[in-house]
């Protein structure tokens, strides 16, 4: 078997998603009033909701923001992104290029995947209306219900939609944090920003779409990527707006025309993967 440089990290990320899917239940509304538990996007939910202790696990919340098929590869608290990134680039020890590439890939917050439906549920990304993949939250919703509300959700060009949704705040085991912690400790770098035991996510109950054109406007920025078996270039990463189809296609074109493309083992998008054997889902889930 050809070795994927990123295998431990990608396997761990997949286990986190499996934990979220297996923990999903279609909760009934626990209350009808969400005035105090209504959040404008993911950053508001993280900061005012979770950090300030205004919501707890199993609370029902209302969320206003971008709902997307693109999710963070390594879901985590976006308010720790800067600390994680600065820690890596302020590192003064010795490290080889392969180890640094792995740490850099993990420390980056905006790599994404699109999985499609998994066993009747779908993983979704929840973001601010003008969203950045590095500042989101993981969500899960029943696929049948999702497609009734958003029939084109699995079309290749669909990046997301501005919605008002309700759901229950839950938690699932975080596997990738343990793997990353070991990687950082191996090179003598202490990085305690990520939650190694569990991460919050939202089990979506209802989705309502906005009808006015001015309310439908939204965008999403992030990084498409591919993982290779080439130790000299283990990751092919681009950066662009998923909401701009031309820009996203240019990013993907740069990946597939890279000199290292013939060594690619995993591609971020299961719906656009050049071969089923390259998709993240087929490799790890």
Secondary structure, 3 states (H helix, E strand, C coil): CCCCCCHHHHHHHHHHHHHHHHCCCCCCCCCCCCHHHEEEHHHHHHHHHHHCCCCCCCCEEEEEEEEECEEECCCCCHHHHHHHHHHHHCCCCCCCHHHHHHHHHHHCCCEEEECCEECCEEEEEEECCEEEHHHCEEEEEEHHHHHHHCCCCCCCCCCCEEEEEEEEEEEEECCHHHHHHHHHHHCCCCCCCCCCCEEEEEEEEEEEECCCHHHHCCEEEEECEEEECCCCCCEEECCEECCCHHHHHHHHHHHHCCCCHHHEEEECECCCCCCHHHEHHHHHC
